[in-house]
């Protein structure tokens, strides 16, 4: 099976910093793969907040993670501060991909890259809905 390869955009609309705590480290003494996804999830929440939304309130509807893929590039360690950059691309009728890059702030070393597929969801009716046009326009302009 071929390895996952994530192509990154030339520009990221958002960036945030998160520190690696002891609870993020596994028995191999580096950042645990599951904990990386936890950090990326925090970055995703901050990304939505920077746009004036939450993950459950985007122009009257919410979002649901449909899929996720991560390409690990290098180890990361306790005490390092990660810079997580994020952008939206590959819009379709119901959602888009949130593409991210994770780097060590001090060295610039790339740690991981990935994408999270989201769809928009009407929680009241329990069904997938079209991407809110204002959301699409806001991110297409970035």
The first five atom37 places (N, CA, C, CB, O) and aatype in JSON, in Angstrom:
{
  "aatype": [20, 20, 20, 20, 20, 20, 20, 20, 20, 20, 20, 20, 20, 20, 20, 20, 20, 20, 20, 20, 20, 20, 20, 20, 20, 20, 20, 20, 20, 20, 20, 20, 20, 20, 20, 20, 20, 20, 20, 20, 20, 20, 20, 20, 20, 20, 20, 20, 20, 20, 20, 20, 20, 20, 20, 20, 20, 20, 20, 20, 20, 20, 20, 20, 20, 20, 20, 20, 20, 20, 20, 20, 20, 20, 20, 20, 20, 20, 20, 20, 20, 20, 20, 20, 20, 20, 20, 20, 20, 20, 20, 20, 20, 20, 20, 20, 20, 20, 20, 20, 20, 20, 20, 20, 20, 20, 20, 20, 20, 20, 20, 20, 20, 20, 20, 20, 20, 20, 20, 20, 20, 20, 20, 20, 20, 20, 20, 20, 20, 20, 20, 20, 20, 20, 20, 20, 20, 20, 20, 20, 20, 20],
  "atom_mask": [
    [1, 1, 1, 1, 1],
    [1, 1, 1, 1, 1],
    [1, 1, 1, 1, 1],
    [1, 1, 1, 1, 1],
    [1, 1, 1, 1, 1],
    [1, 1, 1, 1, 1],
    [1, 1, 1, 1, 1],
    [1, 1, 1, 1, 1],
    [1, 1, 1, 1, 1],
    [1, 1, 1, 1, 1],
    [1, 1, 1, 1, 1],
    [1, 1, 1, 1, 1],
    [1, 1, 1, 1, 1],
    [1, 1, 1, 1, 1],
    [1, 1, 1, 1, 1],
    [1, 1, 1, 1, 1],
    [1, 1, 1, 1, 1],
    [1, 1, 1, 1, 1],
    [1, 1, 1, 1, 1],
    [1, 1, 1, 1, 1],
    [1, 1, 1, 1, 1],
    [1, 1, 1, 1, 1],
    [1, 1, 1, 1, 1],
    [1, 1, 1, 1, 1],
    [1, 1, 1, 1, 1],
    [1, 1, 1, 1, 1],
    [1, 1, 1, 1, 1],
    [1, 1, 1, 1, 1],
    [1, 1, 1, 1, 1],
    [1, 1, 1, 1, 1],
    [1, 1, 1, 1, 1],
    [1, 1, 1, 1, 1],
    [1, 1, 1, 1, 1],
    [1, 1, 1, 1, 1],
    [1, 1, 1, 1, 1],
    [1, 1, 1, 1, 1],
    [1, 1, 1, 1, 1],
    [1, 1, 1, 1, 1],
    [1, 1, 1, 1, 1],
    [1, 1, 1, 1, 1],
    [1, 1, 1, 1, 1],
    [1, 1, 1, 1, 1],
    [1, 1, 1, 1, 1],
    [1, 1, 1, 1, 1],
    [1, 1, 1, 1, 1],
    [1, 1, 1, 1, 1],
    [1, 1, 1, 1, 1],
    [1, 1, 1, 1, 1],
    [1, 1, 1, 1, 1],
    [1, 1, 1, 1, 1],
    [1, 1, 1, 1, 1],
    [1, 1, 1, 1, 1],
    [1, 1, 1, 1, 1],
    [1, 1, 1, 1, 1],
    [1, 1, 1, 1, 1],
    [1, 1, 1, 1, 1],
    [1, 1, 1, 1, 1],
    [1, 1, 1, 1, 1],
    [1, 1, 1, 1, 1],
    [1, 1, 1, 1, 1],
    [1, 1, 1, 1, 1],
    [1, 1, 1, 1, 1],
    [1, 1, 1, 1, 1],
    [1, 1, 1, 1, 1],
    [1, 1, 1, 1, 1],
    [1, 1, 1, 1, 1],
    [1, 1, 1, 1, 1],
    [1, 1, 1, 1, 1],
    [1, 1, 1, 1, 1],
    [1, 1, 1, 1, 1],
    [1, 1, 1, 1, 1],
    [1, 1, 1, 1, 1],
    [1, 1, 1, 1, 1],
    [1, 1, 1, 1, 1],
    [1, 1, 1, 1, 1],
    [1, 1, 1, 1, 1],
    [1, 1, 1, 1, 1],
    [1, 1, 1, 1, 1],
    [1, 1, 1, 1, 1],
    [1, 1, 1, 1, 1],
    [1, 1, 1, 1, 1],
    [1, 1, 1, 1, 1],
    [1, 1, 1, 1, 1],
    [1, 1, 1, 1, 1],
    [1, 1, 1, 1, 1],
    [1, 1, 1, 1, 1],
    [1, 1, 1, 1, 1],
    [1, 1, 1, 1, 1],
    [1, 1, 1, 1, 1],
    [1, 1, 1, 1, 1],
    [1, 1, 1, 1, 1],
    [1, 1, 1, 1, 1],
    [1, 1, 1, 1, 1],
    [1, 1, 1, 1, 1],
    [1, 1, 1, 1, 1],
    [1, 1, 1, 1, 1],
    [1, 1, 1, 1, 1],
    [1, 1, 1, 1, 1],
    [1, 1, 1, 1, 1],
    [1, 1, 1, 1, 1],
    [1, 1, 1, 1, 1],
    [1, 1, 1, 1, 1],
    [1, 1, 1, 1, 1],
    [1, 1, 1, 1, 1],
    [1, 1, 1, 1, 1],
    [1, 1, 1, 1, 1],
    [1, 1, 1, 1, 1],
    [1, 1, 1, 1, 1],
    [1, 1, 1, 1, 1],
    [1, 1, 1, 1, 1],
    [1, 1, 1, 1, 1],
    [1, 1, 1, 1, 1],
    [1, 1, 1, 1, 1],
    [1, 1, 1, 1, 1],
    [1, 1, 1, 1, 1],
    [1, 1, 1, 1, 1],
    [1, 1, 1, 1, 1],
    [1, 1, 1, 1, 1],
    [1, 1, 1, 1, 1],
    [1, 1, 1, 1, 1],
    [1, 1, 1, 1, 1],
    [1, 1, 1, 1, 1],
    [1, 1, 1, 1, 1],
    [1, 1, 1, 1, 1],
    [1, 1, 1, 1, 1],
    [1, 1, 1, 1, 1],
    [1, 1, 1, 1, 1],
    [1, 1, 1, 1, 1],
    [1, 1, 1, 1, 1],
    [1, 1, 1, 1, 1],
    [1, 1, 1, 1, 1],
    [1, 1, 1, 1, 1],
    [1, 1, 1, 1, 1],
    [1, 1, 1, 1, 1],
    [1, 1, 1, 1, 1],
    [1, 1, 1, 1, 1],
    [1, 1, 1, 1, 1],
    [1, 1, 1, 1, 1],
    [1, 1, 1, 1, 1],
    [1, 1, 1, 1, 1],
    [1, 1, 1, 1, 1],
    [1, 1, 1, 1, 1]
  ],
  "atom_positions": [
    [[0.84, -1.18, 0.0], [0.0, 0.0, 0.0], [0.89, 1.24, 0.0], [-0.96, 0.0, 1.22], [1.82, 1.33, 0.79]],
    [[0.6, 2.2, -0.88], [1.43, 3.41, -0.91], [1.22, 4.26, 0.34], [1.11, 4.24, -2.15], [0.14, 4.24, 0.94]],
    [[2.24, 4.99, 0.71], [2.16, 5.89, 1.88], [1.33, 7.1, 1.54], [3.57, 6.32, 2.35], [1.24, 7.5, 0.38]],
    [[0.73, 7.69, 2.55], [-0.05, 8.91, 2.39], [0.9, 10.07, 2.1], [-0.91, 9.2, 3.66], [1.94, 10.22, 2.76]],
    [[0.53, 10.88, 1.12], [1.28, 12.11, 0.81], [0.29, 13.25, 0.79], [2.05, 12.0, -0.56], [-0.7, 13.22, 0.05]],
    [[0.55, 14.26, 1.59], [-0.32, 15.42, 1.69], [0.35, 16.6, 1.0], [-0.64, 15.76, 3.19], [1.46, 16.99, 1.37]],
    [[-0.31, 17.16, 0.0], [0.17, 18.37, -0.66], [-0.33, 19.58, 0.11], [-0.28, 18.42, -2.15], [-1.5, 19.65, 0.48]],
    [[0.56, 20.52, 0.34], [0.22, 21.71, 1.12], [-0.04, 22.9, 0.22], [1.34, 22.03, 2.11], [0.53, 23.01, -0.86]],
    [[-0.91, 23.8, 0.67], [-1.14, 25.03, -0.09], [0.06, 25.97, 0.04], [-2.43, 25.74, 0.4], [0.9, 25.8, 0.93]],
    [[0.14, 26.94, -0.85], [1.23, 27.92, -0.77], [1.05, 28.88, 0.4], [1.32, 28.7, -2.07], [2.02, 29.42, 0.91]],
    [[-0.2, 29.08, 0.81], [-0.5, 30.04, 1.87], [-1.46, 29.41, 2.88], [-1.11, 31.35, 1.28], [-2.41, 28.73, 2.49]],
    [[-1.21, 29.64, 4.16], [-2.11, 29.2, 5.22], [-2.84, 30.41, 5.78], [-1.33, 28.46, 6.32], [-2.23, 31.44, 6.04]],
    [[-4.14, 30.27, 5.97], [-4.98, 31.37, 6.45], [-4.84, 31.6, 7.94], [-6.42, 31.1, 6.11], [-5.2, 32.66, 8.43]],
    [[-4.31, 30.62, 8.68], [-4.33, 30.66, 10.14], [-3.1, 29.99, 10.69], [-5.6, 29.99, 10.7], [-2.56, 29.05, 10.1]],
    [[-2.65, 30.48, 11.84], [-1.51, 29.88, 12.54], [-1.71, 30.06, 14.04], [-0.16, 30.52, 12.08], [-2.18, 31.1, 14.49]],
    [[-1.34, 29.03, 14.8], [-1.4, 29.11, 16.26], [-0.24, 28.31, 16.84], [-2.77, 28.58, 16.8], [0.34, 27.46, 16.17]],
    [[0.08, 28.58, 18.08], [1.16, 27.86, 18.76], [0.6, 27.05, 19.91], [2.23, 28.84, 19.26], [-0.28, 27.5, 20.64]],
    [[1.12, 25.83, 20.06], [0.73, 24.95, 21.16], [1.97, 24.25, 21.69], [-0.33, 23.91, 20.7], [2.81, 23.77, 20.93]],
    [[2.09, 24.2, 23.01], [3.24, 23.55, 23.64], [2.97, 22.07, 23.83], [3.57, 24.21, 24.99], [1.84, 21.65, 24.08]],
    [[4.03, 21.28, 23.71], [3.94, 19.84, 23.97], [4.17, 19.62, 25.47], [4.98, 19.04, 23.11], [5.23, 19.96, 26.0]],
    [[3.18, 19.04, 26.13], [3.26, 18.73, 27.55], [3.67, 17.28, 27.77], [1.91, 19.02, 28.25], [3.66, 16.48, 26.83]],
    [[4.01, 16.95, 28.99], [4.4, 15.57, 29.32], [3.31, 14.58, 28.96], [4.73, 15.46, 30.81], [3.6, 13.45, 28.56]],
    [[2.05, 14.99, 29.1], [0.93, 14.08, 28.79], [0.81, 13.78, 27.3], [-0.37, 14.68, 29.3], [0.07, 12.87, 26.92]],
    [[1.51, 14.52, 26.46], [1.48, 14.29, 25.0], [2.55, 13.28, 24.56], [1.68, 15.62, 24.26], [2.59, 12.88, 23.4]],
    [[3.41, 12.88, 25.49], [4.57, 12.05, 25.15], [4.27, 10.58, 25.41], [5.81, 12.48, 25.96], [3.63, 10.23, 26.39]],
    [[4.75, 9.71, 24.51], [4.54, 8.27, 24.67], [5.79, 7.59, 25.25], [4.18, 7.63, 23.31], [6.76, 8.26, 25.61]],
    [[5.75, 6.27, 25.34], [6.88, 5.55, 25.96], [8.15, 5.6, 25.14], [6.5, 4.11, 26.19], [9.22, 5.27, 25.65]],
    [[8.07, 6.0, 23.86], [9.26, 6.18, 23.03], [9.87, 7.57, 23.22], [8.92, 5.96, 21.56], [10.83, 7.93, 22.54]],
    [[9.31, 8.36, 24.15], [9.81, 9.68, 24.54], [9.62, 10.75, 23.47], [11.26, 9.57, 24.89], [10.35, 11.74, 23.45]],
    [[8.66, 10.54, 22.57], [8.33, 11.6, 21.61], [6.8, 11.78, 21.56], [8.89, 11.25, 20.19], [6.05, 11.04, 22.18]],
    [[6.37, 12.78, 20.8], [4.95, 13.1, 20.7], [4.18, 11.89, 20.18], [4.74, 14.3, 19.77], [4.5, 11.33, 19.13]],
    [[3.17, 11.49, 20.93], [2.32, 10.36, 20.56], [1.44, 10.73, 19.37], [1.45, 9.91, 21.76], [0.95, 11.86, 19.3]],
    [[1.26, 9.81, 18.45], [0.47, 10.11, 17.24], [-0.96, 10.51, 17.57], [0.46, 8.92, 16.31], [-1.5, 11.41, 16.93]],
    [[-1.57, 9.88, 18.53], [-2.94, 10.24, 18.91], [-2.98, 11.63, 19.55], [-3.53, 9.2, 19.87], [-3.94, 12.37, 19.36]],
    [[-1.95, 11.97, 20.31], [-1.89, 13.29, 20.94], [-1.67, 14.39, 19.9], [-0.78, 13.32, 21.98], [-2.13, 15.51, 20.1]],
    [[-0.97, 14.07, 18.81], [-0.84, 15.05, 17.74], [-2.22, 15.43, 17.21], [0.05, 14.51, 16.6], [-2.49, 16.61, 16.97]],
    [[-3.08, 14.44, 17.03], [-4.43, 14.74, 16.56], [-5.22, 15.57, 17.56], [-5.18, 13.44, 16.27], [-6.05, 16.39, 17.17]],
    [[-4.96, 15.38, 18.84], [-5.58, 16.21, 19.87], [-5.12, 17.66, 19.73], [-5.25, 15.67, 21.28], [-5.93, 18.58, 19.83]],
    [[-3.84, 17.87, 19.49], [-3.32, 19.22, 19.3], [-3.88, 19.86, 18.03], [-1.79, 19.2, 19.24], [-4.22, 21.04, 18.02]],
    [[-3.99, 19.08, 16.96], [-4.56, 19.59, 15.72], [-6.04, 19.93, 15.91], [-4.4, 18.56, 14.57], [-6.53, 20.9, 15.33]],
    [[-6.74, 19.15, 16.73], [-8.14, 19.44, 17.03], [-8.26, 20.78, 17.77], [-8.75, 18.31, 17.87], [-9.17, 21.56, 17.48]],
    [[-7.38, 21.04, 18.7], [-7.36, 22.33, 19.39], [-7.1, 23.46, 18.4], [-6.29, 22.34, 20.5], [-7.74, 24.5, 18.46]],
    [[-6.16, 23.25, 17.49], [-5.88, 24.26, 16.47], [-7.1, 24.5, 15.59], [-4.68, 23.84, 15.6], [-7.38, 25.64, 15.21]],
    [[-7.82, 23.44, 15.26], [-9.04, 23.57, 14.44], [-10.08, 24.41, 15.17], [-9.63, 22.17, 14.11], [-10.74, 25.25, 14.55]],
    [[-10.23, 24.21, 16.48], [-11.17, 25.03, 17.26], [-10.74, 26.49, 17.24], [-11.25, 24.52, 18.7], [-11.59, 27.37, 17.11]],
    [[-9.46, 26.75, 17.37], [-8.95, 28.13, 17.34], [-9.14, 28.75, 15.96], [-7.46, 28.16, 17.74], [-9.43, 29.94, 15.84]],
    [[-8.97, 27.95, 14.91], [-9.18, 28.42, 13.54], [-10.62, 28.89, 13.36], [-8.84, 27.3, 12.52], [-10.86, 29.98, 12.86]],
    [[-11.57, 28.06, 13.77], [-12.98, 28.44, 13.66], [-13.26, 29.71, 14.48], [-13.89, 27.28, 14.13], [-13.98, 30.59, 14.03]],
    [[-12.69, 29.79, 15.69], [-12.89, 30.97, 16.53], [-12.34, 32.22, 15.86], [-12.22, 30.77, 17.9], [-12.95, 33.29, 15.96]],
    [[-11.21, 32.11, 15.18], [-10.63, 33.27, 14.49], [-11.54, 33.78, 13.38], [-9.26, 32.91, 13.92], [-11.45, 34.94, 12.97]],
    [[-12.41, 32.91, 12.88], [-13.36, 33.28, 11.83], [-14.69, 33.76, 12.4], [-13.6, 32.1, 10.9], [-15.58, 34.16, 11.65]],
    [[-14.83, 33.71, 13.73], [-16.07, 34.13, 14.37], [-17.07, 33.0, 14.53], [-16.7, 35.24, 13.59], [-18.26, 33.26, 14.74]],
    [[-16.61, 31.76, 14.45], [-17.49, 30.59, 14.53], [-17.03, 29.65, 15.64], [-17.51, 29.84, 13.18], [-15.98, 29.85, 16.26]],
    [[-17.84, 28.63, 15.87], [-17.42, 27.45, 16.62], [-17.65, 26.28, 15.67], [-18.22, 27.28, 18.0], [-18.26, 26.45, 14.61]],
    [[-17.17, 25.12, 16.03], [-17.37, 23.96, 15.15], [-18.82, 23.51, 15.08], [-16.51, 22.81, 15.62], [-19.2, 22.78, 14.17]],
    [[-19.62, 23.94, 16.03], [-21.04, 23.57, 16.02], [-21.95, 24.74, 15.65], [-21.44, 23.03, 17.37], [-23.17, 24.6, 15.66]],
    [[-21.35, 25.89, 15.31], [-22.16, 27.04, 14.94], [-21.47, 27.85, 13.83], [-22.43, 27.93, 16.17], [-20.7, 28.77, 14.1]],
    [[-21.76, 27.47, 12.6], [-21.25, 28.16, 11.42], [-22.46, 28.57, 10.58], [-20.25, 27.25, 10.59], [-23.03, 27.76, 9.86]],
    [[-22.83, 29.82, 10.7], [-23.97, 30.32, 9.92], [-25.22, 29.46, 10.13], [-23.61, 30.37, 8.43], [-25.96, 29.19, 9.18]],
    [[-25.45, 29.04, 11.38], [-26.66, 28.3, 11.72], [-26.58, 26.78, 11.63], [-27.73, 28.75, 10.86], [-27.54, 26.09, 11.96]],
    [[-25.44, 26.27, 11.19], [-25.25, 24.82, 11.14], [-23.91, 24.48, 11.79], [-25.3, 24.29, 9.67], [-23.15, 25.37, 12.14]],
    [[-23.64, 23.21, 11.93], [-22.39, 22.78, 12.54], [-21.51, 22.04, 11.55], [-22.66, 21.9, 13.74], [-21.81, 21.99, 10.35]],
    [[-20.43, 21.47, 12.07], [-19.53, 20.67, 11.25], [-19.34, 19.31, 11.89], [-18.17, 21.38, 11.06], [-19.51, 19.14, 13.1]],
    [[-18.98, 18.34, 11.06], [-18.66, 17.0, 11.49], [-17.39, 16.59, 10.76], [-19.83, 15.99, 11.22], [-17.25, 16.84, 9.57]],
    [[-16.46, 15.96, 11.46], [-15.27, 15.43, 10.81], [-15.67, 14.18, 10.03], [-14.13, 15.11, 11.85], [-16.22, 13.23, 10.6]],
    [[-15.4, 14.19, 8.73], [-15.74, 13.06, 7.87], [-14.56, 12.1, 7.7], [-16.19, 13.56, 6.5], [-14.74, 10.88, 7.62]],
    [[-13.36, 12.65, 7.66], [-12.17, 11.81, 7.55], [-10.95, 12.62, 7.96], [-12.0, 11.26, 6.1], [-11.01, 13.85, 8.07]],
    [[-9.86, 11.93, 8.17], [-8.6, 12.6, 8.55], [-7.44, 11.77, 8.06], [-8.52, 12.8, 10.09], [-7.49, 10.54, 8.05]],
    [[-6.38, 12.46, 7.64], [-5.16, 11.79, 7.19], [-3.98, 12.59, 7.71], [-5.11, 11.65, 5.63], [-3.99, 13.82, 7.68]],
    [[-2.96, 11.9, 8.17], [-1.77, 12.55, 8.69], [-0.53, 11.9, 8.11], [-1.73, 12.49, 10.22], [-0.43, 10.68, 8.02]],
    [[0.41, 12.73, 7.73], [1.73, 12.28, 7.28], [2.74, 12.75, 8.32], [2.07, 12.82, 5.83], [2.98, 13.95, 8.45]],
    [[3.33, 11.82, 9.04], [4.31, 12.16, 10.07], [5.67, 12.35, 9.39], [4.38, 11.06, 11.17], [6.09, 11.53, 8.58]],
    [[6.34, 13.45, 9.75], [7.6, 13.8, 9.08], [8.8, 13.63, 10.02], [7.54, 15.23, 8.57], [9.84, 13.11, 9.61]],
    [[8.66, 14.07, 11.28], [9.76, 13.94, 12.23], [9.21, 13.86, 13.65], [10.75, 15.13, 12.09], [8.03, 14.12, 13.88]],
    [[10.07, 13.51, 14.57], [9.67, 13.44, 15.97], [9.51, 14.85, 16.55], [10.7, 12.65, 16.79], [10.08, 15.82, 16.05]],
    [[8.72, 14.92, 17.59], [8.6, 16.14, 18.38], [8.69, 15.73, 19.85], [7.26, 16.91, 18.08], [8.36, 14.6, 20.2]],
    [[9.14, 16.66, 20.71], [9.51, 16.29, 22.06], [8.9, 17.22, 23.11], [11.01, 16.28, 22.2], [8.51, 18.35, 22.82]],
    [[8.85, 16.71, 24.34], [8.34, 17.48, 25.48], [9.02, 18.84, 25.56], [8.54, 16.7, 26.79], [10.24, 18.94, 25.41]],
    [[8.23, 19.87, 25.79], [8.75, 21.22, 25.95], [8.83, 22.02, 24.66], [10.1, 21.15, 26.55], [8.94, 23.25, 24.71]],
    [[8.78, 21.36, 23.51], [8.8, 22.11, 22.26], [7.46, 22.82, 22.06], [9.1, 21.16, 21.06], [6.42, 22.37, 22.55]],
    [[7.52, 23.91, 21.35], [6.31, 24.63, 20.98], [6.07, 24.4, 19.5], [6.43, 26.16, 21.31], [6.94, 24.66, 18.66]],
    [[4.89, 23.92, 19.2], [4.53, 23.65, 17.82], [3.77, 24.81, 17.21], [3.7, 22.37, 17.72], [2.94, 25.44, 17.88]],
    [[4.05, 25.1, 15.97], [3.27, 26.05, 15.18], [2.39, 25.21, 14.26], [4.2, 27.06, 14.36], [2.89, 24.41, 13.46]],
    [[1.09, 25.39, 14.39], [0.15, 24.66, 13.55], [-0.53, 25.66, 12.63], [-0.91, 23.87, 14.4], [-1.22, 26.57, 13.08]],
    [[-0.31, 25.47, 11.33], [-0.91, 26.33, 10.31], [-2.07, 25.58, 9.68], [0.15, 26.76, 9.23], [-2.03, 24.36, 9.55]],
    [[-3.11, 26.32, 9.28], [-4.3, 25.66, 8.75], [-4.92, 26.51, 7.64], [-5.33, 25.41, 9.87], [-4.9, 27.74, 7.69]],
    [[-5.47, 25.82, 6.64], [-6.18, 26.48, 5.54], [-7.28, 25.55, 5.06], [-5.2, 26.84, 4.36], [-7.21, 24.33, 5.24]],
    [[-8.3, 26.13, 4.46], [-9.4, 25.34, 3.88], [-9.2, 25.28, 2.37], [-10.8, 25.96, 4.24], [-8.85, 26.27, 1.74]],
    [[-9.45, 24.08, 1.81], [-9.4, 23.94, 0.35], [-10.29, 22.79, -0.08], [-7.95, 23.73, -0.14], [-10.95, 22.15, 0.75]],
    [[-10.3, 22.53, -1.36], [-11.08, 21.42, -1.95], [-12.54, 21.45, -1.5], [-10.45, 20.08, -1.57], [-13.08, 20.44, -1.05]],
    [[-13.17, 22.61, -1.64], [-14.59, 22.72, -1.31], [-15.42, 21.86, -2.26], [-15.06, 24.19, -1.37], [-15.12, 21.77, -3.45]],
    [[-16.45, 21.25, -1.72], [-17.46, 20.56, -2.53], [-18.83, 21.03, -2.03], [-17.31, 18.99, -2.44], [-18.9, 21.97, -1.23]],
    [[-19.88, 20.4, -2.46], [-21.22, 20.86, -2.1], [-21.44, 20.86, -0.58], [-22.27, 19.99, -2.76], [-22.08, 21.76, -0.05]],
    [[-20.92, 19.85, 0.11], [-21.24, 19.66, 1.52], [-20.1, 19.97, 2.49], [-21.66, 18.27, 1.74], [-20.33, 19.99, 3.7]],
    [[-18.9, 20.22, 2.0], [-17.79, 20.43, 2.92], [-16.52, 20.85, 2.25], [-17.55, 19.2, 3.7], [-16.52, 21.36, 1.13]],
    [[-15.42, 20.61, 2.95], [-14.1, 20.97, 2.44], [-13.04, 20.22, 3.25], [-13.87, 22.52, 2.51], [-13.35, 19.5, 4.2]],
    [[-11.8, 20.4, 2.86], [-10.68, 19.88, 3.62], [-10.04, 21.02, 4.4], [-9.63, 19.2, 2.7], [-9.91, 22.13, 3.89]],
    [[-9.66, 20.75, 5.63], [-8.83, 21.65, 6.42], [-7.43, 21.05, 6.4], [-9.38, 21.84, 7.89], [-7.17, 20.03, 7.04]],
    [[-6.54, 21.69, 5.68], [-5.18, 21.19, 5.51], [-4.3, 21.86, 6.57], [-4.63, 21.47, 4.07], [-4.44, 23.05, 6.83]],
    [[-3.39, 21.09, 7.17], [-2.54, 21.66, 8.21], [-1.09, 21.22, 8.07], [-3.06, 21.26, 9.58], [-0.78, 20.18, 7.49]],
    [[-0.22, 22.07, 8.62], [1.21, 21.76, 8.73], [1.61, 22.04, 10.17], [2.09, 22.6, 7.71], [1.21, 23.06, 10.74]],
    [[2.4, 21.15, 10.76], [2.87, 21.28, 12.13], [4.4, 21.35, 12.1], [2.38, 20.08, 13.03], [5.06, 20.46, 11.56]],
    [[4.95, 22.42, 12.68], [6.41, 22.59, 12.72], [6.83, 22.98, 14.13], [6.87, 23.66, 11.71], [6.06, 23.56, 14.89]],
    [[8.08, 22.65, 14.46], [8.66, 23.13, 15.71], [8.96, 24.62, 15.54], [9.96, 22.32, 16.09], [9.6, 25.02, 14.57]],
    [[8.5, 25.42, 16.48], [8.64, 26.88, 16.37], [10.11, 27.31, 16.31], [7.96, 27.56, 17.55], [10.46, 28.16, 15.5]],
    [[10.96, 26.73, 17.16], [12.33, 27.23, 17.28], [13.23, 26.79, 16.13], [12.92, 26.78, 18.58], [14.05, 27.58, 15.65]],
    [[13.11, 25.56, 15.7], [14.0, 25.06, 14.64], [13.38, 25.17, 13.25], [14.37, 23.62, 14.91], [14.1, 25.17, 12.25]],
    [[12.06, 25.26, 13.18], [11.39, 25.26, 11.88], [11.19, 23.85, 11.32], [12.17, 26.09, 10.9], [10.63, 23.69, 10.23]],
    [[11.65, 22.85, 12.04], [11.54, 21.45, 11.59], [10.08, 21.06, 11.41], [12.23, 20.5, 12.6], [9.26, 21.26, 12.31]],
    [[9.75, 20.52, 10.25], [8.39, 20.04, 10.02], [8.19, 18.74, 10.8], [8.11, 19.83, 8.5], [9.02, 17.83, 10.72]],
    [[7.1, 18.66, 11.54], [6.77, 17.49, 12.34], [5.73, 16.63, 11.64], [6.25, 17.92, 13.73], [5.85, 15.41, 11.6]],
    [[4.7, 17.27, 11.08], [3.63, 16.52, 10.42], [2.85, 17.45, 9.51], [2.69, 15.87, 11.47], [2.94, 18.68, 9.59]],
    [[2.08, 16.83, 8.63], [1.14, 17.54, 7.78], [-0.07, 16.65, 7.6], [1.78, 17.93, 6.4], [0.03, 15.43, 7.74]],
    [[-1.18, 17.24, 7.3], [-2.37, 16.42, 7.15], [-3.56, 17.19, 6.66], [-2.7, 15.76, 8.44], [-3.47, 18.38, 6.32]],
    [[-4.67, 16.5, 6.63], [-5.92, 17.16, 6.26], [-7.07, 16.48, 6.99], [-6.14, 17.12, 4.73], [-7.05, 15.29, 7.28]],
    [[-8.06, 17.3, 7.27], [-9.26, 16.86, 7.95], [-10.42, 17.21, 7.04], [-9.42, 17.5, 9.38], [-10.64, 18.39, 6.74]],
    [[-11.17, 16.22, 6.6], [-12.35, 16.48, 5.79], [-13.52, 16.78, 6.7], [-12.67, 15.29, 4.87], [-13.83, 16.01, 7.6]],
    [[-14.17, 17.92, 6.47], [-15.35, 18.26, 7.26], [-16.56, 18.37, 6.34], [-15.14, 19.58, 8.05], [-16.44, 18.74, 5.17]],
    [[-17.71, 18.06, 6.89], [-18.98, 18.31, 6.21], [-19.82, 19.15, 7.15], [-19.71, 16.96, 5.83], [-19.66, 19.13, 8.37]],
    [[-20.73, 19.9, 6.56], [-21.63, 20.74, 7.34], [-22.87, 19.95, 7.67], [-21.99, 22.05, 6.59], [-23.36, 19.16, 6.86]],
    [[-23.37, 20.17, 8.9], [-24.38, 19.28, 9.45], [-25.44, 20.07, 10.2], [-23.74, 18.25, 10.37], [-25.12, 20.94, 11.01]],
    [[-26.69, 19.78, 9.92], [-27.83, 20.36, 10.63], [-28.14, 19.41, 11.79], [-29.1, 20.55, 9.68], [-28.73, 18.35, 11.6]],
    [[-27.72, 19.8, 12.99], [-27.89, 18.92, 14.14], [-29.35, 18.74, 14.53], [-27.13, 19.47, 15.33], [-29.72, 17.69, 15.06]],
    [[-30.2, 19.73, 14.26], [-31.62, 19.6, 14.57], [-32.32, 18.55, 13.72], [-32.31, 20.92, 14.38], [-33.16, 17.8, 14.22]],
    [[-31.96, 18.51, 12.44], [-32.55, 17.54, 11.52], [-31.69, 16.29, 11.3], [-32.81, 18.19, 10.19], [-32.1, 15.36, 10.61]],
    [[-30.48, 16.29, 11.9], [-29.57, 15.15, 11.81], [-29.25, 14.79, 10.36], [-30.17, 13.93, 12.51], [-29.33, 13.63, 9.95]],
    [[-28.89, 15.84, 9.56], [-28.53, 15.56, 8.17], [-27.46, 16.51, 7.67], [-29.77, 15.65, 7.27], [-27.31, 17.63, 8.17]],
    [[-26.73, 16.05, 6.68], [-25.69, 16.84, 6.03], [-26.36, 17.94, 5.21], [-24.77, 15.95, 5.14], [-27.39, 17.72, 4.58]],
    [[-25.74, 19.13, 5.22], [-26.27, 20.27, 4.47], [-25.15, 20.91, 3.65], [-26.93, 21.3, 5.43], [-23.97, 20.62, 3.85]],
    [[-25.54, 21.79, 2.74], [-24.57, 22.48, 1.89], [-23.67, 23.41, 2.71], [-25.3, 23.27, 0.79], [-24.07, 23.9, 3.77]],
    [[-22.47, 23.64, 2.19], [-21.54, 24.58, 2.81], [-22.21, 25.96, 2.85], [-20.18, 24.63, 2.03], [-22.69, 26.43, 1.82]],
    [[-22.25, 26.61, 4.01], [-22.8, 27.96, 4.05], [-21.99, 28.89, 3.12], [-22.77, 28.51, 5.51], [-20.77, 28.94, 3.18]],
    [[-22.69, 29.6, 2.27], [-22.03, 30.42, 1.26], [-21.11, 31.48, 1.88], [-23.07, 31.1, 0.38], [-20.03, 31.74, 1.35]],
    [[-21.53, 32.07, 2.97], [-20.68, 33.09, 3.63], [-19.36, 32.48, 4.11], [-21.44, 33.72, 4.82], [-18.31, 33.11, 4.01]],
    [[-19.4, 31.25, 4.64], [-18.2, 30.55, 5.08], [-17.27, 30.32, 3.88], [-18.56, 29.2, 5.76], [-16.07, 30.6, 3.95]],
    [[-17.83, 29.82, 2.78], [-17.04, 29.55, 1.57], [-16.39, 30.83, 1.07], [-17.92, 28.92, 0.46], [-15.2, 30.85, 0.75]],
    [[-17.17, 31.91, 0.99], [-16.66, 33.19, 0.5], [-15.55, 33.72, 1.4], [-17.79, 34.22, 0.39], [-14.53, 34.21, 0.91]],
    [[-15.75, 33.62, 2.7], [-14.77, 34.12, 3.67], [-13.44, 33.41, 3.5], [-15.29, 33.95, 5.1], [-12.39, 34.05, 3.55]],
    [[-13.45, 32.1, 3.3], [-12.21, 31.34, 3.2], [-11.63, 31.37, 1.79], [-12.45, 29.92, 3.62], [-10.42, 31.19, 1.62]],
    [[-12.44, 31.58, 0.8], [-11.94, 31.69, -0.57], [-11.2, 33.01, -0.76], [-13.09, 31.58, -1.59], [-10.33, 33.11, -1.63]],
    [[-11.54, 34.01, 0.04], [-10.91, 35.32, -0.08], [-9.54, 35.37, 0.6], [-11.81, 36.38, 0.52], [-8.76, 36.3, 0.36]],
    [[-9.25, 34.38, 1.43], [-7.99, 34.38, 2.2], [-6.85, 33.86, 1.35], [-8.13, 33.53, 3.48], [-5.72, 33.78, 1.82]]
  ]
}
